[in-house]
Amino acid sequence: MAALFDVLAWREPDPFYRRAAIWLVGVGLLGAAASITLGWMDLLALEQQGVGTGLLVRHQPHSVIAYVVTALYVGSFVWRWQSRAHPRLGAGLLALSLAGAILIALTAVLGAGMRVVM
């Protein structure tokens, strides 16, 4: 949703869109922290139950991309916070937002694929 509001803010310099996007990124980062924590708790519990290497092999790219996209959004949040006085959204921040949205979708697909090997 932040990427959608970023596209709207890029097309029209309405401060509502920029404020909504920064809030969405902030809430998303809180969700990412919870998701990463709960995901690791789930994985560790499954390892104790003797889950095979198939799950571990599928988990690695999913988790690496999740960490990368979380770091990307932390950078995006800092960038947004520091540039919040500017009326227009820059092309660099828009590109970062769209890349983040694509990586989140990829992370979701890889995460769903992990249940196949269980």
PyMOL commands that place a pseudoatom at each C-alpha (Angstrom):
pseudoatom trace, name=CA, resn=MET, resi=1, chain=A, elem=C, hetatm=0, pos=[0.000, 0.000, 0.000]
pseudoatom trace, name=CA, resn=ALA, resi=2, chain=A, elem=C, hetatm=0, pos=[2.903, 2.367, 0.686]
pseudoatom trace, name=CA, resn=ALA, resi=3, chain=A, elem=C, hetatm=0, pos=[4.070, 1.890, -2.911]
pseudoatom trace, name=CA, resn=LEU, resi=4, chain=A, elem=C, hetatm=0, pos=[0.592, 2.799, -4.178]
pseudoatom trace, name=CA, resn=PHE, resi=5, chain=A, elem=C, hetatm=0, pos=[0.550, 5.961, -2.060]
pseudoatom trace, name=CA, resn=ASP, resi=6, chain=A, elem=C, hetatm=0, pos=[4.067, 6.741, -3.288]
pseudoatom trace, name=CA, resn=VAL, resi=7, chain=A, elem=C, hetatm=0, pos=[2.902, 6.529, -6.900]
pseudoatom trace, name=CA, resn=LEU, resi=8, chain=A, elem=C, hetatm=0, pos=[0.026, 8.857, -6.040]
pseudoatom trace, name=CA, resn=ALA, resi=9, chain=A, elem=C, hetatm=0, pos=[2.388, 11.243, -4.219]
pseudoatom trace, name=CA, resn=TRP, resi=10, chain=A, elem=C, hetatm=0, pos=[4.761, 11.231, -7.172]
pseudoatom trace, name=CA, resn=ARG, resi=11, chain=A, elem=C, hetatm=0, pos=[1.961, 12.140, -9.576]
pseudoatom trace, name=CA, resn=GLU, resi=12, chain=A, elem=C, hetatm=0, pos=[0.335, 14.714, -7.322]
pseudoatom trace, name=CA, resn=PRO, resi=13, chain=A, elem=C, hetatm=0, pos=[2.219, 16.521, -4.523]
pseudoatom trace, name=CA, resn=ASP, resi=14, chain=A, elem=C, hetatm=0, pos=[-0.553, 16.125, -1.943]
pseudoatom trace, name=CA, resn=PRO, resi=15, chain=A, elem=C, hetatm=0, pos=[0.981, 15.870, 1.552]
pseudoatom trace, name=CA, resn=PHE, resi=16, chain=A, elem=C, hetatm=0, pos=[-1.693, 13.314, 2.517]
pseudoatom trace, name=CA, resn=TYR, resi=17, chain=A, elem=C, hetatm=0, pos=[-0.159, 10.668, 0.257]
pseudoatom trace, name=CA, resn=ARG, resi=18, chain=A, elem=C, hetatm=0, pos=[3.362, 11.185, 1.639]
pseudoatom trace, name=CA, resn=ARG, resi=19, chain=A, elem=C, hetatm=0, pos=[2.128, 11.092, 5.239]
pseudoatom trace, name=CA, resn=ALA, resi=20, chain=A, elem=C, hetatm=0, pos=[0.060, 7.983, 4.589]
pseudoatom trace, name=CA, resn=ALA, resi=21, chain=A, elem=C, hetatm=0, pos=[3.030, 6.256, 2.965]
pseudoatom trace, name=CA, resn=ILE, resi=22, chain=A, elem=C, hetatm=0, pos=[5.392, 7.002, 5.849]
pseudoatom trace, name=CA, resn=TRP, resi=23, chain=A, elem=C, hetatm=0, pos=[2.843, 5.676, 8.338]
pseudoatom trace, name=CA, resn=LEU, resi=24, chain=A, elem=C, hetatm=0, pos=[2.337, 2.552, 6.241]
pseudoatom trace, name=CA, resn=VAL, resi=25, chain=A, elem=C, hetatm=0, pos=[6.080, 1.959, 6.052]
pseudoatom trace, name=CA, resn=GLY, resi=26, chain=A, elem=C, hetatm=0, pos=[6.406, 2.459, 9.816]
pseudoatom trace, name=CA, resn=VAL, resi=27, chain=A, elem=C, hetatm=0, pos=[3.562, 0.054, 10.596]
pseudoatom trace, name=CA, resn=GLY, resi=28, chain=A, elem=C, hetatm=0, pos=[4.983, -2.375, 8.033]
pseudoatom trace, name=CA, resn=LEU, resi=29, chain=A, elem=C, hetatm=0, pos=[8.338, -2.315, 9.808]
pseudoatom trace, name=CA, resn=LEU, resi=30, chain=A, elem=C, hetatm=0, pos=[6.626, -3.200, 13.085]
pseudoatom trace, name=CA, resn=GLY, resi=31, chain=A, elem=C, hetatm=0, pos=[4.892, -6.055, 11.277]
pseudoatom trace, name=CA, resn=ALA, resi=32, chain=A, elem=C, hetatm=0, pos=[8.200, -7.159, 9.758]
pseudoatom trace, name=CA, resn=ALA, resi=33, chain=A, elem=C, hetatm=0, pos=[9.822, -7.311, 13.190]
pseudoatom trace, name=CA, resn=ALA, resi=34, chain=A, elem=C, hetatm=0, pos=[6.956, -9.452, 14.495]
pseudoatom trace, name=CA, resn=SER, resi=35, chain=A, elem=C, hetatm=0, pos=[6.992, -11.629, 11.381]
pseudoatom trace, name=CA, resn=ILE, resi=36, chain=A, elem=C, hetatm=0, pos=[10.728, -12.263, 11.531]
pseudoatom trace, name=CA, resn=THR, resi=37, chain=A, elem=C, hetatm=0, pos=[10.551, -13.083, 15.247]
pseudoatom trace, name=CA, resn=LEU, resi=38, chain=A, elem=C, hetatm=0, pos=[7.577, -15.426, 14.902]
pseudoatom trace, name=CA, resn=GLY, resi=39, chain=A, elem=C, hetatm=0, pos=[9.020, -17.016, 11.779]
pseudoatom trace, name=CA, resn=TRP, resi=40, chain=A, elem=C, hetatm=0, pos=[12.243, -17.878, 13.580]
pseudoatom trace, name=CA, resn=MET, resi=41, chain=A, elem=C, hetatm=0, pos=[10.318, -19.225, 16.571]
pseudoatom trace, name=CA, resn=ASP, resi=42, chain=A, elem=C, hetatm=0, pos=[8.304, -21.435, 14.208]
pseudoatom trace, name=CA, resn=LEU, resi=43, chain=A, elem=C, hetatm=0, pos=[11.398, -22.609, 12.343]
pseudoatom trace, name=CA, resn=LEU, resi=44, chain=A, elem=C, hetatm=0, pos=[13.274, -23.465, 15.546]
pseudoatom trace, name=CA, resn=ALA, resi=45, chain=A, elem=C, hetatm=0, pos=[10.284, -25.417, 16.862]
pseudoatom trace, name=CA, resn=LEU, resi=46, chain=A, elem=C, hetatm=0, pos=[10.056, -27.332, 13.584]
pseudoatom trace, name=CA, resn=GLU, resi=47, chain=A, elem=C, hetatm=0, pos=[13.791, -28.109, 13.677]
pseudoatom trace, name=CA, resn=GLN, resi=48, chain=A, elem=C, hetatm=0, pos=[13.369, -29.572, 17.177]
pseudoatom trace, name=CA, resn=GLN, resi=49, chain=A, elem=C, hetatm=0, pos=[10.635, -31.808, 15.767]
pseudoatom trace, name=CA, resn=GLY, resi=50, chain=A, elem=C, hetatm=0, pos=[13.064, -33.119, 13.155]
pseudoatom trace, name=CA, resn=VAL, resi=51, chain=A, elem=C, hetatm=0, pos=[11.932, -31.333, 10.005]
pseudoatom trace, name=CA, resn=GLY, resi=52, chain=A, elem=C, hetatm=0, pos=[14.091, -32.328, 7.046]
pseudoatom trace, name=CA, resn=THR, resi=53, chain=A, elem=C, hetatm=0, pos=[16.526, -30.256, 5.072]
pseudoatom trace, name=CA, resn=GLY, resi=54, chain=A, elem=C, hetatm=0, pos=[13.920, -29.474, 2.397]
pseudoatom trace, name=CA, resn=LEU, resi=55, chain=A, elem=C, hetatm=0, pos=[12.349, -26.861, 4.645]
pseudoatom trace, name=CA, resn=LEU, resi=56, chain=A, elem=C, hetatm=0, pos=[15.708, -25.413, 5.615]
pseudoatom trace, name=CA, resn=VAL, resi=57, chain=A, elem=C, hetatm=0, pos=[16.767, -25.128, 1.975]
pseudoatom trace, name=CA, resn=ARG, resi=58, chain=A, elem=C, hetatm=0, pos=[13.553, -23.285, 1.127]
pseudoatom trace, name=CA, resn=HIS, resi=59, chain=A, elem=C, hetatm=0, pos=[13.735, -21.104, 4.222]
pseudoatom trace, name=CA, resn=GLN, resi=60, chain=A, elem=C, hetatm=0, pos=[17.145, -19.629, 3.455]
pseudoatom trace, name=CA, resn=PRO, resi=61, chain=A, elem=C, hetatm=0, pos=[16.283, -17.564, 0.332]
pseudoatom trace, name=CA, resn=HIS, resi=62, chain=A, elem=C, hetatm=0, pos=[12.968, -16.539, 1.907]
pseudoatom trace, name=CA, resn=SER, resi=63, chain=A, elem=C, hetatm=0, pos=[14.664, -15.244, 5.041]
pseudoatom trace, name=CA, resn=VAL, resi=64, chain=A, elem=C, hetatm=0, pos=[17.539, -13.538, 3.209]
pseudoatom trace, name=CA, resn=ILE, resi=65, chain=A, elem=C, hetatm=0, pos=[15.128, -11.620, 0.991]
pseudoatom trace, name=CA, resn=ALA, resi=66, chain=A, elem=C, hetatm=0, pos=[12.988, -10.768, 4.038]
pseudoatom trace, name=CA, resn=TYR, resi=67, chain=A, elem=C, hetatm=0, pos=[16.031, -9.291, 5.797]
pseudoatom trace, name=CA, resn=VAL, resi=68, chain=A, elem=C, hetatm=0, pos=[17.073, -7.369, 2.684]
pseudoatom trace, name=CA, resn=VAL, resi=69, chain=A, elem=C, hetatm=0, pos=[13.613, -5.898, 2.151]
pseudoatom trace, name=CA, resn=THR, resi=70, chain=A, elem=C, hetatm=0, pos=[13.339, -5.007, 5.857]
pseudoatom trace, name=CA, resn=ALA, resi=71, chain=A, elem=C, hetatm=0, pos=[16.672, -3.184, 5.671]
pseudoatom trace, name=CA, resn=LEU, resi=72, chain=A, elem=C, hetatm=0, pos=[15.509, -1.497, 2.457]
pseudoatom trace, name=CA, resn=TYR, resi=73, chain=A, elem=C, hetatm=0, pos=[12.374, -0.242, 4.200]
pseudoatom trace, name=CA, resn=VAL, resi=74, chain=A, elem=C, hetatm=0, pos=[14.340, 0.938, 7.242]
pseudoatom trace, name=CA, resn=GLY, resi=75, chain=A, elem=C, hetatm=0, pos=[16.411, 3.024, 4.828]
pseudoatom trace, name=CA, resn=SER, resi=76, chain=A, elem=C, hetatm=0, pos=[13.240, 4.157, 3.098]
pseudoatom trace, name=CA, resn=PHE, resi=77, chain=A, elem=C, hetatm=0, pos=[11.693, 5.186, 6.417]
pseudoatom trace, name=CA, resn=VAL, resi=78, chain=A, elem=C, hetatm=0, pos=[14.774, 7.202, 7.403]
pseudoatom trace, name=CA, resn=TRP, resi=79, chain=A, elem=C, hetatm=0, pos=[14.872, 8.827, 3.958]
pseudoatom trace, name=CA, resn=ARG, resi=80, chain=A, elem=C, hetatm=0, pos=[11.175, 9.700, 4.201]
pseudoatom trace, name=CA, resn=TRP, resi=81, chain=A, elem=C, hetatm=0, pos=[11.581, 11.076, 7.718]
pseudoatom trace, name=CA, resn=GLN, resi=82, chain=A, elem=C, hetatm=0, pos=[14.483, 13.297, 6.715]
pseudoatom trace, name=CA, resn=SER, resi=83, chain=A, elem=C, hetatm=0, pos=[12.771, 14.583, 3.559]
pseudoatom trace, name=CA, resn=ARG, resi=84, chain=A, elem=C, hetatm=0, pos=[9.238, 14.958, 4.936]
pseudoatom trace, name=CA, resn=ALA, resi=85, chain=A, elem=C, hetatm=0, pos=[9.325, 18.749, 4.473]
pseudoatom trace, name=CA, resn=HIS, resi=86, chain=A, elem=C, hetatm=0, pos=[9.754, 18.396, 0.695]
pseudoatom trace, name=CA, resn=PRO, resi=87, chain=A, elem=C, hetatm=0, pos=[6.439, 18.666, -1.144]
pseudoatom trace, name=CA, resn=ARG, resi=88, chain=A, elem=C, hetatm=0, pos=[7.306, 16.187, -3.930]
pseudoatom trace, name=CA, resn=LEU, resi=89, chain=A, elem=C, hetatm=0, pos=[8.357, 12.578, -3.765]
pseudoatom trace, name=CA, resn=GLY, resi=90, chain=A, elem=C, hetatm=0, pos=[11.675, 11.988, -5.511]
pseudoatom trace, name=CA, resn=ALA, resi=91, chain=A, elem=C, hetatm=0, pos=[12.185, 9.378, -8.206]
pseudoatom trace, name=CA, resn=GLY, resi=92, chain=A, elem=C, hetatm=0, pos=[14.804, 7.583, -6.090]
pseudoatom trace, name=CA, resn=LEU, resi=93, chain=A, elem=C, hetatm=0, pos=[12.426, 7.076, -3.190]
pseudoatom trace, name=CA, resn=LEU, resi=94, chain=A, elem=C, hetatm=0, pos=[9.685, 5.963, -5.571]
pseudoatom trace, name=CA, resn=ALA, resi=95, chain=A, elem=C, hetatm=0, pos=[12.039, 3.399, -7.141]
pseudoatom trace, name=CA, resn=LEU, resi=96, chain=A, elem=C, hetatm=0, pos=[13.049, 2.158, -3.684]
pseudoatom trace, name=CA, resn=SER, resi=97, chain=A, elem=C, hetatm=0, pos=[9.400, 1.801, -2.717]
pseudoatom trace, name=CA, resn=LEU, resi=98, chain=A, elem=C, hetatm=0, pos=[8.498, -0.140, -5.865]
pseudoatom trace, name=CA, resn=ALA, resi=99, chain=A, elem=C, hetatm=0, pos=[11.538, -2.421, -5.475]
pseudoatom trace, name=CA, resn=GLY, resi=100, chain=A, elem=C, hetatm=0, pos=[10.478, -3.078, -1.884]
pseudoatom trace, name=CA, resn=ALA, resi=101, chain=A, elem=C, hetatm=0, pos=[6.938, -3.979, -2.951]
pseudoatom trace, name=CA, resn=ILE, resi=102, chain=A, elem=C, hetatm=0, pos=[8.251, -6.441, -5.541]
pseudoatom trace, name=CA, resn=LEU, resi=103, chain=A, elem=C, hetatm=0, pos=[10.613, -8.034, -3.015]
pseudoatom trace, name=CA, resn=ILE, resi=104, chain=A, elem=C, hetatm=0, pos=[7.803, -8.357, -0.456]
pseudoatom trace, name=CA, resn=ALA, resi=105, chain=A, elem=C, hetatm=0, pos=[5.699, -10.198, -3.037]
pseudoatom trace, name=CA, resn=LEU, resi=106, chain=A, elem=C, hetatm=0, pos=[8.636, -12.510, -3.794]
pseudoatom trace, name=CA, resn=THR, resi=107, chain=A, elem=C, hetatm=0, pos=[9.131, -13.157, -0.078]
pseudoatom trace, name=CA, resn=ALA, resi=108, chain=A, elem=C, hetatm=0, pos=[5.452, -14.088, 0.251]
pseudoatom trace, name=CA, resn=VAL, resi=109, chain=A, elem=C, hetatm=0, pos=[5.668, -16.541, -2.660]
pseudoatom trace, name=CA, resn=LEU, resi=110, chain=A, elem=C, hetatm=0, pos=[8.786, -18.167, -1.202]
pseudoatom trace, name=CA, resn=GLY, resi=111, chain=A, elem=C, hetatm=0, pos=[7.190, -18.303, 2.246]
pseudoatom trace, name=CA, resn=ALA, resi=112, chain=A, elem=C, hetatm=0, pos=[4.094, -20.025, 0.897]
pseudoatom trace, name=CA, resn=GLY, resi=113, chain=A, elem=C, hetatm=0, pos=[6.326, -22.517, -0.900]
pseudoatom trace, name=CA, resn=MET, resi=114, chain=A, elem=C, hetatm=0, pos=[7.889, -23.625, 2.382]
pseudoatom trace, name=CA, resn=ARG, resi=115, chain=A, elem=C, hetatm=0, pos=[4.663, -25.306, 3.493]
pseudoatom trace, name=CA, resn=VAL, resi=116, chain=A, elem=C, hetatm=0, pos=[4.847, -27.606, 0.450]
pseudoatom trace, name=CA, resn=VAL, resi=117, chain=A, elem=C, hetatm=0, pos=[7.795, -29.525, 1.928]
pseudoatom trace, name=CA, resn=MET, resi=118, chain=A, elem=C, hetatm=0, pos=[6.227, -29.993, 5.345]
for i in range(1, 118): cmd.bond("trace and resi %d" % i, "trace and resi %d" % (i + 1))
show_as sticks, trace
zoom trace
